[in-house]
Amino acid sequence: MEMAMNITTNIRAIEAIKSGILNEVAKLYTELADFEDTEIYENVSGSIATIIAMDYILARRLGLEFGDIDKKISELTSIAEENGHELEKAFCDMSELRSHIGVRVPR
């Protein structure tokens, strides 16, 4: 009975996290629509941080380790960098993110 309770609790947590992520994305889109207001900048960074944190927590509830996510991000950005992704070409976003993640992921 306890295992069934743990599974049910985990499923409820996953559903709550998914709902929270969607709500936060909707909030972010609304904030971005009014991004000309400089006071909104703090809200935008908070929303993005919340979405990222909730994504990590969702991954954990699904049985992944935080390091697994960091490693996958590093792999994906490396591939995008090698393939000349437009954001890499224009802004070096992929290599910068991979460098940032690389602090946490041994190569």
The first five atom37 places (N, CA, C, CB, O) and aatype in JSON, in Angstrom:
{
  "aatype": [12, 6, 12, 0, 12, 2, 9, 16, 16, 2, 9, 1, 0, 9, 6, 0, 9, 11, 15, 7, 9, 10, 2, 6, 19, 0, 11, 10, 18, 16, 6, 10, 0, 3, 13, 6, 3, 16, 6, 9, 18, 6, 2, 19, 15, 7, 15, 9, 0, 16, 9, 9, 0, 12, 3, 18, 9, 10, 0, 1, 1, 10, 7, 10, 6, 13, 7, 3, 9, 3, 11, 11, 9, 15, 6, 10, 16, 15, 9, 0, 6, 6, 2, 7, 8, 6, 10, 6, 11, 0, 13, 4, 3, 12, 15, 6, 10, 1, 15, 8, 9, 7, 19, 1, 19, 14, 1],
  "atom_mask": [
    [1, 1, 1, 1, 1],
    [1, 1, 1, 1, 1],
    [1, 1, 1, 1, 1],
    [1, 1, 1, 1, 1],
    [1, 1, 1, 1, 1],
    [1, 1, 1, 1, 1],
    [1, 1, 1, 1, 1],
    [1, 1, 1, 1, 1],
    [1, 1, 1, 1, 1],
    [1, 1, 1, 1, 1],
    [1, 1, 1, 1, 1],
    [1, 1, 1, 1, 1],
    [1, 1, 1, 1, 1],
    [1, 1, 1, 1, 1],
    [1, 1, 1, 1, 1],
    [1, 1, 1, 1, 1],
    [1, 1, 1, 1, 1],
    [1, 1, 1, 1, 1],
    [1, 1, 1, 1, 1],
    [1, 1, 1, 0, 1],
    [1, 1, 1, 1, 1],
    [1, 1, 1, 1, 1],
    [1, 1, 1, 1, 1],
    [1, 1, 1, 1, 1],
    [1, 1, 1, 1, 1],
    [1, 1, 1, 1, 1],
    [1, 1, 1, 1, 1],
    [1, 1, 1, 1, 1],
    [1, 1, 1, 1, 1],
    [1, 1, 1, 1, 1],
    [1, 1, 1, 1, 1],
    [1, 1, 1, 1, 1],
    [1, 1, 1, 1, 1],
    [1, 1, 1, 1, 1],
    [1, 1, 1, 1, 1],
    [1, 1, 1, 1, 1],
    [1, 1, 1, 1, 1],
    [1, 1, 1, 1, 1],
    [1, 1, 1, 1, 1],
    [1, 1, 1, 1, 1],
    [1, 1, 1, 1, 1],
    [1, 1, 1, 1, 1],
    [1, 1, 1, 1, 1],
    [1, 1, 1, 1, 1],
    [1, 1, 1, 1, 1],
    [1, 1, 1, 0, 1],
    [1, 1, 1, 1, 1],
    [1, 1, 1, 1, 1],
    [1, 1, 1, 1, 1],
    [1, 1, 1, 1, 1],
    [1, 1, 1, 1, 1],
    [1, 1, 1, 1, 1],
    [1, 1, 1, 1, 1],
    [1, 1, 1, 1, 1],
    [1, 1, 1, 1, 1],
    [1, 1, 1, 1, 1],
    [1, 1, 1, 1, 1],
    [1, 1, 1, 1, 1],
    [1, 1, 1, 1, 1],
    [1, 1, 1, 1, 1],
    [1, 1, 1, 1, 1],
    [1, 1, 1, 1, 1],
    [1, 1, 1, 0, 1],
    [1, 1, 1, 1, 1],
    [1, 1, 1, 1, 1],
    [1, 1, 1, 1, 1],
    [1, 1, 1, 0, 1],
    [1, 1, 1, 1, 1],
    [1, 1, 1, 1, 1],
    [1, 1, 1, 1, 1],
    [1, 1, 1, 1, 1],
    [1, 1, 1, 1, 1],
    [1, 1, 1, 1, 1],
    [1, 1, 1, 1, 1],
    [1, 1, 1, 1, 1],
    [1, 1, 1, 1, 1],
    [1, 1, 1, 1, 1],
    [1, 1, 1, 1, 1],
    [1, 1, 1, 1, 1],
    [1, 1, 1, 1, 1],
    [1, 1, 1, 1, 1],
    [1, 1, 1, 1, 1],
    [1, 1, 1, 1, 1],
    [1, 1, 1, 0, 1],
    [1, 1, 1, 1, 1],
    [1, 1, 1, 1, 1],
    [1, 1, 1, 1, 1],
    [1, 1, 1, 1, 1],
    [1, 1, 1, 1, 1],
    [1, 1, 1, 1, 1],
    [1, 1, 1, 1, 1],
    [1, 1, 1, 1, 1],
    [1, 1, 1, 1, 1],
    [1, 1, 1, 1, 1],
    [1, 1, 1, 1, 1],
    [1, 1, 1, 1, 1],
    [1, 1, 1, 1, 1],
    [1, 1, 1, 1, 1],
    [1, 1, 1, 1, 1],
    [1, 1, 1, 1, 1],
    [1, 1, 1, 1, 1],
    [1, 1, 1, 0, 1],
    [1, 1, 1, 1, 1],
    [1, 1, 1, 1, 1],
    [1, 1, 1, 1, 1],
    [1, 1, 1, 1, 1],
    [1, 1, 1, 1, 1]
  ],
  "atom_positions": [
    [[0.82, -1.2, 0.0], [0.0, 0.0, 0.0], [0.86, 1.27, 0.0], [-0.93, 0.0, 1.21], [0.53, 2.25, -0.66]],
    [[1.98, 1.24, 0.75], [2.83, 2.42, 0.82], [3.45, 2.74, -0.54], [3.93, 2.22, 1.87], [3.58, 3.92, -0.89]],
    [[3.85, 1.7, -1.31], [4.43, 1.94, -2.62], [3.41, 2.61, -3.55], [4.93, 0.62, -3.23], [3.74, 3.52, -4.3]],
    [[2.15, 2.14, -3.48], [1.1, 2.75, -4.29], [0.91, 4.21, -3.9], [-0.23, 1.97, -4.13], [0.67, 5.06, -4.76]],
    [[1.01, 4.49, -2.61], [0.88, 5.87, -2.13], [2.04, 6.72, -2.65], [0.83, 5.9, -0.57], [1.82, 7.87, -3.03]],
    [[3.25, 6.18, -2.67], [4.41, 6.91, -3.17], [4.26, 7.2, -4.66], [5.7, 6.11, -2.92], [4.58, 8.3, -5.12]],
    [[3.78, 6.22, -5.42], [3.57, 6.42, -6.86], [2.52, 7.5, -7.09], [3.15, 5.1, -7.54], [2.7, 8.38, -7.92]],
    [[1.43, 7.41, -6.35], [0.36, 8.41, -6.48], [0.87, 9.8, -6.11], [-0.84, 8.03, -5.59], [0.58, 10.78, -6.8]],
    [[1.63, 9.89, -5.04], [2.18, 11.17, -4.61], [3.12, 11.72, -5.67], [2.91, 11.02, -3.28], [3.1, 12.92, -5.96]],
    [[3.96, 10.85, -6.24], [4.89, 11.28, -7.27], [4.15, 11.76, -8.52], [5.84, 10.14, -7.63], [4.52, 12.78, -9.11]],
    [[3.11, 11.04, -8.92], [2.32, 11.44, -10.09], [1.67, 12.8, -9.85], [1.24, 10.37, -10.42], [1.65, 13.66, -10.73]],
    [[1.14, 13.0, -8.66], [0.53, 14.3, -8.33], [1.58, 15.41, -8.36], [-0.13, 14.24, -6.94], [1.31, 16.51, -8.84]],
    [[2.76, 15.11, -7.85], [3.83, 16.11, -7.87], [4.22, 16.45, -9.3], [5.06, 15.6, -7.09], [4.4, 17.63, -9.63]],
    [[4.34, 15.44, -10.14], [4.69, 15.67, -11.56], [3.63, 16.54, -12.22], [4.82, 14.33, -12.31], [3.97, 17.48, -12.94]],
    [[2.37, 16.24, -12.0], [1.3, 17.03, -12.59], [1.32, 18.47, -12.08], [-0.06, 16.39, -12.29], [1.09, 19.41, -12.85]],
    [[1.59, 18.65, -10.8], [1.65, 20.0, -10.24], [2.83, 20.77, -10.83], [1.77, 19.93, -8.7], [2.7, 21.96, -11.12]],
    [[3.95, 20.11, -11.0], [5.14, 20.76, -11.58], [4.85, 21.15, -13.02], [6.38, 19.84, -11.51], [5.15, 22.27, -13.43]],
    [[4.28, 20.23, -13.8], [3.95, 20.54, -15.2], [3.01, 21.74, -15.29], [3.29, 19.31, -15.89], [3.21, 22.62, -16.12]],
    [[2.01, 21.77, -14.43], [1.07, 22.89, -14.41], [1.79, 24.18, -14.03], [-0.08, 22.61, -13.42], [1.55, 25.23, -14.62]],
    [[2.67, 24.1, -13.05], [3.44, 25.27, -12.63], [4.32, 25.81, -13.74], [0.0, 0.0, 0.0], [4.44, 27.02, -13.93]],
    [[4.94, 24.9, -14.49], [5.79, 25.32, -15.61], [4.95, 26.05, -16.65], [6.51, 24.11, -16.25], [5.34, 27.11, -17.13]],
    [[3.81, 25.48, -17.01], [2.95, 26.11, -18.01], [2.46, 27.48, -17.54], [1.75, 25.22, -18.33], [2.43, 28.43, -18.32]],
    [[2.09, 27.59, -16.27], [1.65, 28.88, -15.73], [2.78, 29.9, -15.77], [1.15, 28.71, -14.3], [2.56, 31.06, -16.1]],
    [[3.98, 29.46, -15.44], [5.12, 30.37, -15.43], [5.49, 30.81, -16.84], [6.33, 29.72, -14.76], [5.88, 31.96, -17.05]],
    [[5.38, 29.9, -17.82], [5.64, 30.27, -19.22], [4.62, 31.3, -19.68], [5.61, 29.01, -20.13], [4.97, 32.27, -20.35]],
    [[3.36, 31.09, -19.34], [2.32, 32.06, -19.71], [2.61, 33.42, -19.08], [0.92, 31.56, -19.27], [2.46, 34.46, -19.72]],
    [[3.03, 33.41, -17.81], [3.38, 34.66, -17.12], [4.56, 35.34, -17.81], [3.73, 34.38, -15.63], [4.57, 36.56, -17.99]],
    [[5.56, 34.55, -18.21], [6.72, 35.1, -18.9], [6.31, 35.75, -20.21], [7.76, 33.99, -19.16], [6.78, 36.85, -20.53]],
    [[5.46, 35.1, -20.98], [5.01, 35.67, -22.26], [4.29, 36.99, -22.03], [4.09, 34.68, -22.99], [4.46, 37.93, -22.81]],
    [[3.5, 37.07, -20.99], [2.81, 38.31, -20.67], [3.82, 39.39, -20.3], [1.81, 38.1, -19.51], [3.7, 40.54, -20.73]],
    [[4.82, 39.02, -19.49], [5.85, 39.98, -19.1], [6.63, 40.46, -20.31], [6.79, 39.36, -18.08], [6.97, 41.64, -20.4]],
    [[6.93, 39.56, -21.24], [7.69, 39.94, -22.42], [6.91, 40.88, -23.33], [8.1, 38.71, -23.19], [7.5, 41.68, -24.06]],
    [[5.59, 40.78, -23.29], [4.77, 41.68, -24.09], [4.91, 43.12, -23.6], [3.29, 41.25, -24.04], [4.74, 44.06, -24.38]],
    [[5.24, 43.29, -22.32], [5.42, 44.61, -21.71], [6.87, 44.89, -21.37], [4.55, 44.75, -20.46], [7.16, 45.66, -20.45]],
    [[7.8, 44.27, -22.08], [9.21, 44.31, -21.71], [9.83, 45.69, -21.82], [9.97, 43.37, -22.55], [10.94, 45.89, -21.33]],
    [[9.16, 46.63, -22.45], [9.7, 47.98, -22.57], [9.81, 48.66, -21.21], [8.82, 48.81, -23.5], [10.62, 49.57, -21.02]],
    [[8.99, 48.22, -20.28], [9.02, 48.76, -18.92], [10.21, 48.15, -18.18], [7.68, 48.45, -18.17], [10.27, 46.94, -18.0]],
    [[11.16, 48.97, -17.76], [12.4, 48.46, -17.16], [12.16, 47.72, -15.85], [13.36, 49.6, -16.94], [12.96, 46.87, -15.47]],
    [[11.08, 48.03, -15.15], [10.79, 47.32, -13.9], [10.47, 45.86, -14.15], [9.62, 47.99, -13.18], [10.62, 45.02, -13.26]],
    [[10.03, 45.54, -15.35], [9.64, 44.18, -15.68], [10.86, 43.27, -15.79], [8.85, 44.16, -16.99], [10.73, 42.05, -15.66]],
    [[12.04, 43.84, -16.03], [13.25, 43.03, -16.22], [13.45, 42.04, -15.08], [14.48, 43.94, -16.34], [13.75, 40.88, -15.32]],
    [[13.28, 42.49, -13.86], [13.45, 41.6, -12.69], [12.42, 40.48, -12.71], [13.34, 42.4, -11.38], [12.74, 39.35, -12.36]],
    [[11.2, 40.79, -13.11], [10.16, 39.77, -13.22], [10.52, 38.72, -14.26], [8.81, 40.4, -13.55], [10.31, 37.53, -14.05]],
    [[11.06, 39.17, -15.39], [11.43, 38.26, -16.48], [12.53, 37.32, -16.01], [11.88, 39.05, -17.73], [12.43, 36.11, -16.23]],
    [[13.56, 37.85, -15.38], [14.65, 36.98, -14.92], [14.13, 36.01, -13.85], [15.82, 37.82, -14.36], [14.57, 34.86, -13.8]],
    [[13.23, 36.46, -13.02], [12.63, 35.57, -12.01], [11.81, 34.46, -12.64], [0.0, 0.0, 0.0], [11.87, 33.31, -12.2]],
    [[11.03, 34.81, -13.66], [10.22, 33.8, -14.36], [11.1, 32.77, -15.05], [9.3, 34.47, -15.38], [10.83, 31.57, -14.98]],
    [[12.14, 33.23, -15.72], [13.04, 32.3, -16.42], [13.72, 31.39, -15.4], [14.1, 33.07, -17.25], [13.81, 30.18, -15.63]],
    [[14.19, 31.95, -14.29], [14.83, 31.14, -13.26], [13.86, 30.12, -12.68], [15.38, 32.04, -12.13], [14.23, 28.97, -12.43]],
    [[12.62, 30.52, -12.47], [11.6, 29.61, -11.94], [11.35, 28.47, -12.92], [10.3, 30.35, -11.66], [11.26, 27.31, -12.51]],
    [[11.23, 28.78, -14.2], [11.0, 27.75, -15.22], [12.16, 26.77, -15.25], [10.81, 28.39, -16.62], [11.94, 25.56, -15.3]],
    [[13.37, 27.26, -15.22], [14.54, 26.38, -15.24], [14.56, 25.5, -14.0], [15.84, 27.2, -15.34], [14.77, 24.29, -14.1]],
    [[14.35, 26.09, -12.83], [14.35, 25.32, -11.59], [13.26, 24.24, -11.6], [14.14, 26.25, -10.38], [13.49, 23.1, -11.2]],
    [[12.07, 24.61, -12.07], [10.97, 23.64, -12.12], [11.26, 22.53, -13.12], [9.66, 24.34, -12.49], [10.87, 21.38, -12.9]],
    [[11.95, 22.86, -14.21], [12.34, 21.83, -15.18], [13.3, 20.82, -14.54], [12.98, 22.47, -16.42], [13.17, 19.61, -14.75]],
    [[14.26, 21.32, -13.79], [15.19, 20.43, -13.09], [14.44, 19.54, -12.09], [16.29, 21.25, -12.35], [14.71, 18.34, -11.99]],
    [[13.51, 20.13, -11.36], [12.75, 19.36, -10.37], [11.86, 18.33, -11.06], [11.9, 20.3, -9.49], [11.73, 17.21, -10.58]],
    [[11.26, 18.71, -12.18], [10.47, 17.75, -12.95], [11.34, 16.58, -13.39], [9.82, 18.43, -14.17], [10.93, 15.42, -13.28]],
    [[12.53, 16.88, -13.9], [13.45, 15.82, -14.32], [13.76, 14.88, -13.15], [14.75, 16.43, -14.88], [13.8, 13.67, -13.32]],
    [[13.97, 15.45, -11.98], [14.26, 14.62, -10.8], [13.07, 13.73, -10.46], [14.61, 15.51, -9.59], [13.26, 12.55, -10.14]],
    [[11.87, 14.27, -10.52], [10.67, 13.46, -10.24], [10.53, 12.34, -11.27], [9.4, 14.35, -10.23], [9.93, 11.31, -10.98]],
    [[11.07, 12.55, -12.47], [11.0, 11.54, -13.52], [12.17, 10.56, -13.46], [10.97, 12.21, -14.89], [12.3, 9.68, -14.31]],
    [[13.02, 10.72, -12.43], [14.1, 9.77, -12.21], [15.45, 10.16, -12.78], [0.0, 0.0, 0.0], [16.37, 9.35, -12.8]],
    [[15.58, 11.39, -13.24], [16.85, 11.87, -13.78], [17.61, 12.65, -12.7], [16.63, 12.75, -15.03], [17.01, 13.24, -11.81]],
    [[18.91, 12.62, -12.81], [19.75, 13.42, -11.91], [19.96, 14.8, -12.53], [21.12, 12.71, -11.65], [19.91, 14.96, -13.74]],
    [[20.2, 15.78, -11.68], [20.46, 17.13, -12.18], [21.65, 17.12, -13.14], [20.73, 18.1, -11.0], [21.63, 17.8, -14.17]],
    [[22.68, 16.35, -12.8], [23.86, 16.26, -13.65], [23.54, 15.7, -15.03], [0.0, 0.0, 0.0], [24.19, 16.06, -16.01]],
    [[22.54, 14.8, -15.1], [22.12, 14.25, -16.4], [21.62, 15.37, -17.3], [21.03, 13.18, -16.21], [21.9, 15.39, -18.5]],
    [[20.88, 16.29, -16.72], [20.34, 17.41, -17.49], [21.47, 18.33, -17.93], [19.3, 18.19, -16.66], [21.51, 18.76, -19.08]],
    [[22.39, 18.63, -17.02], [23.54, 19.46, -17.38], [24.33, 18.82, -18.52], [24.45, 19.69, -16.16], [24.74, 19.5, -19.46]],
    [[24.55, 17.52, -18.42], [25.32, 16.82, -19.45], [24.6, 16.89, -20.8], [25.55, 15.35, -19.04], [25.24, 17.11, -21.82]],
    [[23.3, 16.69, -20.79], [22.52, 16.73, -22.03], [22.54, 18.13, -22.64], [21.07, 16.27, -21.78], [22.66, 18.28, -23.85]],
    [[22.42, 19.15, -21.81], [22.5, 20.53, -22.3], [23.86, 20.77, -22.94], [22.24, 21.54, -21.16], [23.95, 21.38, -24.01]],
    [[24.9, 20.3, -22.29], [26.25, 20.46, -22.83], [26.38, 19.76, -24.18], [27.29, 19.91, -21.84], [26.96, 20.31, -25.11]],
    [[25.84, 18.56, -24.28], [25.88, 17.81, -25.55], [25.11, 18.53, -26.65], [25.32, 16.4, -25.35], [25.59, 18.67, -27.77]],
    [[23.91, 19.0, -26.31], [23.07, 19.68, -27.31], [23.69, 20.98, -27.79], [21.68, 19.95, -26.73], [23.66, 21.29, -28.98]],
    [[24.26, 21.75, -26.87], [24.88, 23.0, -27.28], [26.14, 22.75, -28.1], [25.21, 23.85, -26.05], [26.45, 23.52, -29.0]],
    [[26.85, 21.69, -27.78], [28.04, 21.33, -28.56], [27.66, 20.98, -29.99], [28.78, 20.15, -27.9], [28.31, 21.42, -30.94]],
    [[26.6, 20.2, -30.14], [26.12, 19.83, -31.48], [25.66, 21.07, -32.24], [24.96, 18.81, -31.38], [25.99, 21.23, -33.42]],
    [[24.91, 21.93, -31.57], [24.44, 23.16, -32.22], [25.61, 24.04, -32.63], [23.49, 23.93, -31.28], [25.59, 24.66, -33.7]],
    [[26.61, 24.1, -31.78], [27.81, 24.9, -32.08], [28.52, 24.33, -33.31], [28.77, 24.93, -30.87], [28.91, 25.07, -34.21]],
    [[28.7, 23.02, -33.33], [29.38, 22.36, -34.45], [28.61, 22.51, -35.76], [29.58, 20.88, -34.14], [29.21, 22.61, -36.83]],
    [[27.28, 22.52, -35.66], [26.45, 22.61, -36.86], [26.17, 24.05, -37.29], [25.14, 21.9, -36.63], [25.41, 24.29, -38.22]],
    [[26.78, 25.0, -36.61], [26.62, 26.4, -36.99], [25.23, 26.95, -36.76], [0.0, 0.0, 0.0], [24.69, 27.67, -37.6]],
    [[24.64, 26.62, -35.62], [23.31, 27.14, -35.29], [23.32, 28.66, -35.42], [22.9, 26.72, -33.84], [24.32, 29.31, -35.1]],
    [[22.22, 29.22, -35.9], [22.15, 30.66, -36.16], [22.41, 31.51, -34.92], [20.81, 31.01, -36.74], [23.0, 32.59, -35.03]],
    [[21.98, 31.05, -33.75], [22.25, 31.8, -32.52], [23.72, 31.75, -32.15], [21.4, 31.27, -31.37], [24.25, 32.67, -31.53]],
    [[24.38, 30.65, -32.53], [25.82, 30.56, -32.3], [26.56, 31.5, -33.24], [26.32, 29.11, -32.49], [27.47, 32.23, -32.84]],
    [[26.15, 31.48, -34.5], [26.81, 32.35, -35.49], [26.66, 33.82, -35.12], [26.22, 32.1, -36.89], [27.62, 34.59, -35.19]],
    [[25.47, 34.2, -34.74], [25.19, 35.62, -34.49], [25.66, 36.09, -33.11], [23.72, 35.87, -34.63], [26.12, 37.23, -32.97]],
    [[25.53, 35.23, -32.1], [25.75, 35.69, -30.73], [26.68, 34.82, -29.88], [24.45, 35.8, -30.05], [27.01, 35.2, -28.75]],
    [[27.1, 33.68, -30.39], [27.9, 32.71, -29.63], [27.14, 32.18, -28.4], [29.23, 33.35, -29.18], [27.75, 31.82, -27.39]],
    [[25.8, 32.14, -28.5], [24.99, 31.7, -27.37], [25.27, 30.25, -26.98], [23.52, 31.85, -27.71], [25.34, 29.93, -25.79]],
    [[25.44, 29.37, -27.96], [25.62, 27.95, -27.65], [26.95, 27.7, -26.95], [25.55, 27.12, -28.94], [26.99, 26.98, -25.95]],
    [[28.01, 28.29, -27.45], [29.32, 28.09, -26.83], [29.37, 28.72, -25.44], [30.43, 28.66, -27.72], [29.99, 28.17, -24.53]],
    [[28.72, 29.87, -25.28], [28.67, 30.51, -23.96], [27.91, 29.64, -22.95], [28.01, 31.91, -24.05], [28.35, 29.47, -21.82]],
    [[26.77, 29.1, -23.38], [26.0, 28.23, -22.48], [26.77, 26.95, -22.17], [24.63, 27.89, -23.1], [26.81, 26.5, -21.03]],
    [[27.39, 26.38, -23.19], [28.17, 25.15, -22.97], [29.32, 25.44, -22.01], [28.72, 24.6, -24.32], [29.62, 24.61, -21.15]],
    [[29.95, 26.57, -22.15], [31.03, 26.95, -21.23], [30.49, 27.1, -19.8], [31.69, 28.27, -21.69], [31.13, 26.63, -18.85]],
    [[29.34, 27.73, -19.66], [28.72, 27.89, -18.35], [28.36, 26.54, -17.73], [27.48, 28.76, -18.46], [28.67, 26.29, -16.57]],
    [[27.72, 25.7, -18.5], [27.34, 24.36, -18.03], [28.59, 23.52, -17.77], [26.42, 23.66, -19.06], [28.6, 22.69, -16.86]],
    [[29.64, 23.74, -18.55], [30.87, 22.96, -18.42], [31.51, 23.07, -17.05], [0.0, 0.0, 0.0], [32.27, 22.19, -16.65]],
    [[31.22, 24.12, -16.34], [31.73, 24.27, -14.98], [31.17, 23.15, -14.1], [31.35, 25.67, -14.4], [31.82, 22.72, -13.15]],
    [[29.97, 22.69, -14.43], [29.32, 21.65, -13.63], [29.48, 20.26, -14.23], [27.86, 21.96, -13.48], [29.27, 19.26, -13.55]],
    [[29.84, 20.19, -15.53], [29.9, 18.9, -16.23], [31.34, 18.63, -16.65], [28.95, 18.88, -17.47], [31.89, 19.39, -17.45]],
    [[31.95, 17.59, -16.13], [33.31, 17.27, -16.59], [33.27, 16.83, -18.05], [33.94, 16.17, -15.71], [32.37, 16.1, -18.46]],
    [[34.27, 17.27, -18.82], [34.29, 16.93, -20.25], [35.05, 15.67, -20.5], [34.9, 18.04, -21.05], [35.17, 15.24, -21.65]]
  ]
}
